[in-house]
Structures are given as C-alpha cells and as structure tokens.
C-alpha cells in the first residue's frame, strides 16, 4: 500500500469524524471561529469543510445577509454537513462535492477563506495556498489550521506499529508532515502573500477519550483511518483488539494533539 487516499479515508471516517467534532468542539471549532471573527454579512469559503461543524456555526454568525461556500471531496462528509446545517436551521450555505485541487470559486470574493487541517492534502501546497489567497477580498483574511508535530500521541505510534506488523508492504505516508514545520509554513505563506504578516499560534491539546473504545474511534475518525483501507477485516479486528488492550493495560485514555493556527490579512486597498 502506497500513497495517501484522502477521499477513501474520509468517506469511511465520516461517522467517527462527526463524533469527534461533537466531543471536542474546543479543540478545533472554537479556536477556528475565534480566528475567523465572523461579522454579519460576511462571505466565507471553507475548503475542505469536513462535516461542517465550523462552517455551519460561522454561517449562522454571518446571518441571512452573509453566505458560505463549503467544499469537500467526500460525499459522506458533505451529507453530514448538510444534516448539521439543517438541524441548526442554517440556510445560507452552498455545499459542493469537489476535489480540493480542482475546486473553482470566484477570486477576491470572500471576507474569510478558511482551511482547517486540509492544506496538507493538496497535491501542490503552494498552488493551493495561492488559489485560496486569491479568493480573499481586499481587507479580508486567510485562516488556516494545520497539525503540529504531535498528532494523537502516544496512541498513534502504537497503532502504526501494529498496522505495519500485520499488513504486508504498508508504507506510512504522512501528508501533514509537510506543514508541521512552522518556519517552512511561514516562509511559504510570506511568499504566497507577498510578504504579508503571518500570525501563527501553536497549541498543544490533551484530548481525553475516556475509554479504549473512545481511543479507537478517535483514531478511526482521523487521517489514520487511511492505513486500514487495504487491511483484511481480520487484521483490522486484531489491531483494534490489541490497541484497546494496550490502552487498558497502560491506563492510556488520552492523546496529545498539537495545532498551528494561522491568520494572514489582506490589505484593504
């Protein structure tokens, strides 16, 4: 198994991903919304939008005079997002199923352009950032969230060890490694935005999953789901049982995850 199948991963992970969003709103949604600082009437672009936890709330804050365009490659994610919007009574969102590399949208049309834990899935990160920055209107801002160097440690390392032991030729391709280096990311954004000030805030968050089942659901609701796509059901069941036993034996019911929150504001003129 080689490469990283983001479409297949998040098609399979949609249900667990929704549970994660519901359990840990303070980890992703709330800091992202604070950076977005949505105002009445704002136009917002979210790519990739996932199950819509952040964009639904942002569109609600933008009010009936505002508008949001939410795009994701996974039909399952988009269906979850639509259901979330309907449940919240939010009607000012347009949802699209589209690959992030192929997505098209108006230039200089959005007050806020946001991408949370998605930029590293682009086949060409610089080209993706150029496209997203181009969608920001004068006076608007680009808001990003990327994973830092700790992603669900220590359970992620245990999971990958078990996966490689039980799956022939399993190559671990970790796309978020491209953006975890803050200096690299800042330098690239300065180049893309023509030397605009890049504000980066690093956060380390302890996520309490409380039970071994919760820890497994946490892994399966994230990009680590990718490494189960070509496993046999038997191998996946064995790995699930073994990592749950490891969590129980070691009383390990939390995981650390680090994030980098980024804001770049475009000149008003």
C-alpha positions in Angstrom: 0.0 0.0 0.0 1.5 3.3 -1.0 0.3 6.9 -1.0 -2.5 8.5 1.0 -6.1 8.1 -0.1 -7.8 11.2 1.4 -11.1 10.5 -0.5 -11.3 6.9 0.7 -10.2 7.7 4.2 -12.8 10.4 4.9 -15.6 8.6 3.1 -15.0 5.8 5.6 -14.3 8.1 8.6 -17.3 10.4 8.3 -19.3 8.9 11.1 -16.4 8.8 13.6 -15.3 12.3 12.4 -18.7 13.7 13.4 -18.4 12.1 16.8 -15.0 13.7 17.3 -16.4 17.1 16.3 -19.2 16.7 18.8 -16.9 15.5 21.6 -14.1 18.0 21.1 -15.5 21.4 19.9 -12.9 23.3 21.9 -10.1 21.6 20.1 -10.9 22.7 16.5 -14.1 24.6 16.1 -13.9 27.2 18.8 -10.3 28.4 18.2 -11.0 28.5 14.4 -14.1 30.6 14.9 -12.2 32.9 17.2 -9.6 33.4 14.4 -12.3 33.9 11.8 -14.1 36.6 13.9 -17.2 36.4 11.6 -19.3 39.5 11.2 -22.8 40.0 10.0 -22.9 39.8 6.2 -19.5 38.1 5.8 -18.9 35.8 2.7 -17.0 32.7 3.7 -15.2 30.0 1.8 -14.3 26.7 3.6 -12.2 24.1 1.9 -12.2 21.3 2.9 -15.3 21.7 5.1 -15.5 18.1 6.6 -18.8 17.6 8.3 -19.4 21.3 8.6 -19.0 21.8 12.3 -17.2 25.1 11.9 -18.8 26.4 8.8 -22.3 25.9 10.0 -21.6 28.0 13.1 -19.8 30.6 11.0 -22.7 30.9 8.5 -25.1 31.3 11.4 -22.9 34.1 12.8 -22.8 35.7 9.3 -26.6 35.9 9.3 -29.1 36.0 6.5 -27.1 38.7 4.6 -24.0 36.5 4.7 -23.1 33.5 2.6 -20.8 30.5 2.9 -19.4 28.1 0.2 -18.4 24.8 1.7 -16.4 22.2 -0.4 -15.2 18.7 0.4 -14.1 15.7 -1.7 -16.2 13.3 0.4 -19.9 12.9 -0.4 -20.3 11.4 3.1 -18.8 14.4 4.7 -21.0 16.7 2.7 -24.1 14.8 3.6 -23.2 15.0 7.3 -22.6 18.8 6.8 -25.9 19.3 5.2 -27.7 17.5 8.0 -25.8 19.6 10.5 -26.9 22.8 8.7 -30.5 21.6 8.5 -30.5 20.7 12.2 -29.2 24.2 13.1 -31.7 25.9 10.8 -28.8 27.5 8.7 -29.8 28.0 5.1 -27.1 30.4 3.8 -24.6 27.7 2.9 -23.9 26.2 -0.6 -22.3 22.7 -0.3 -20.2 21.2 -3.1 -18.6 17.9 -3.5 -15.3 18.5 -5.3 -11.6 17.7 -5.1 -9.7 20.5 -3.4 -7.1 20.6 -6.3 -9.9 21.1 -8.8 -12.3 23.3 -6.9 -13.2 26.6 -8.6 -14.5 29.7 -6.9 -14.5 33.5 -7.5 -11.4 35.5 -7.0 -11.3 38.3 -4.4 -14.9 37.4 -3.4 -14.7 36.3 0.3 -14.2 38.1 3.6 -12.9 34.9 5.2 -11.2 32.0 3.4 -10.6 29.1 5.8 -8.9 25.7 5.6 -8.7 23.6 8.7 -6.5 20.5 8.7 -6.7 20.3 5.0 -4.0 22.2 3.2 -1.5 19.3 3.5 -3.8 17.1 1.4 -3.3 19.3 -1.7 -1.2 17.8 -4.4 0.6 21.1 -4.7 0.6 23.0 -1.4 1.9 26.3 -2.8 -0.6 26.3 -5.7 -3.4 25.6 -3.3 -2.4 28.4 -1.0 -2.1 30.8 -4.0 -5.6 29.9 -5.0 -7.0 30.3 -1.5 -5.2 33.7 -1.0 -6.6 34.8 -4.4 -10.1 34.2 -3.2 -9.7 36.6 -0.3 -11.1 40.1 -1.0 -9.2 43.3 0.0 -9.4 43.7 3.7 -10.3 40.0 4.2 -8.3 37.2 5.7 -7.0 33.7 5.2 -7.4 31.5 8.2 -5.7 28.1 8.4 -5.3 25.4 10.9 -2.7 22.7 10.5 -1.4 19.8 12.6 1.7 20.2 14.6 4.4 17.6 15.4 2.2 15.7 17.9 -0.8 14.1 16.4 -2.7 11.8 18.8 0.4 10.7 20.6 1.1 8.2 22.0 -1.8 6.0 20.6 -0.9 7.0 17.0 2.5 5.5 17.2 1.2 2.2 18.8 -1.4 2.0 16.0 1.1 2.5 13.2 3.5 -0.1 14.7 0.7 -2.7 14.9 -0.6 -1.8 11.4 2.9 -2.3 9.8 3.4 -5.6 11.7 0.2 -7.0 10.4 -0.1 -5.5 6.8 2.4 -6.6 4.2 4.2 -3.7 2.5 2.3 -1.0 4.4 4.0 2.3 3.7 3.3 5.1 6.1 2.8 8.3 4.1 2.0 11.2 6.5 0.8 14.2 4.5 0.6 16.6 7.4 4.4 16.4 7.9 4.6 19.0 5.1 3.0 21.7 7.2 4.1 20.9 10.8 7.4 22.8 10.3 6.4 26.4 11.3 9.4 28.1 9.7 8.6 26.3 6.4 4.9 27.2 6.5 5.6 30.8 7.5 8.2 31.2 4.7 5.8 29.7 2.1 2.9 31.9 3.2 5.0 35.0 3.1 6.0 34.1 -0.5 2.4 33.4 -1.5 1.0 36.6 0.1 3.9 38.9 -1.0 5.4 39.4 2.5 2.2 39.9 4.4 2.4 39.4 8.2 1.8 35.8 9.1 0.4 35.2 12.6 1.0 31.6 13.8 -0.3 30.4 17.2 0.9 26.9 18.4 -1.4 24.9 20.6 -1.0 21.6 22.4 -4.3 20.0 23.4 -4.9 16.9 25.6 -7.9 15.0 24.2 -9.5 12.8 26.8 -11.1 9.8 25.0 -12.0 8.2 28.4 -12.2 4.6 27.2 -10.4 2.2 24.9 -13.4 2.3 22.6 -13.2 6.1 22.5 -9.5 5.9 21.7 -10.1 3.6 18.7 -13.0 5.8 17.5 -10.6 8.8 17.7 -8.1 7.1 15.5 -10.7 6.0 13.0 -12.2 9.4 12.8 -8.9 11.0 11.6 -6.5 10.5 8.8 -5.1 7.4 10.5 -8.2 5.6 9.0 -6.2 5.6 5.7 -4.0 2.8 7.0 -7.0 0.4 7.4 -8.3 0.8 3.8 -6.4 -2.2 2.4 -6.4 -4.3 5.6 -8.3 -7.5 5.8 -11.2 -7.4 8.2 -9.4 -10.0 10.3 -6.2 -7.9 10.6 -8.2 -4.8 11.4 -10.1 -6.6 14.1 -6.8 -7.9 15.6 -5.3 -4.4 15.6 -8.4 -2.9 17.2 -8.3 -5.6 20.0 -4.6 -5.2 20.6 -4.5 -1.4 20.8 -7.5 -1.4 23.1 -5.8 -4.0 25.3 -2.7 -1.7 25.3 -4.8 1.3 26.3 -6.4 -0.7 29.1 -3.1 -2.2 30.4 -1.3 1.2 30.3 -4.3 3.2 31.5 -3.8 5.4 28.5 -7.1 7.2 27.9 -5.9 10.5 26.5 -3.9 11.6 23.5 -2.0 14.8 22.8 -2.5 16.7 19.6 -0.8 19.9 18.5 -2.2 22.5 16.2 -0.9 25.6 14.4 -3.5 28.3 13.9 -2.6 30.8 11.2 -4.0 34.2 10.1 -3.0 36.4 7.2 -4.9 39.6 6.4 -5.0 41.2 3.0 -4.6 44.9 2.6 -7.8 46.8 2.3 -6.8 48.5 -0.9 
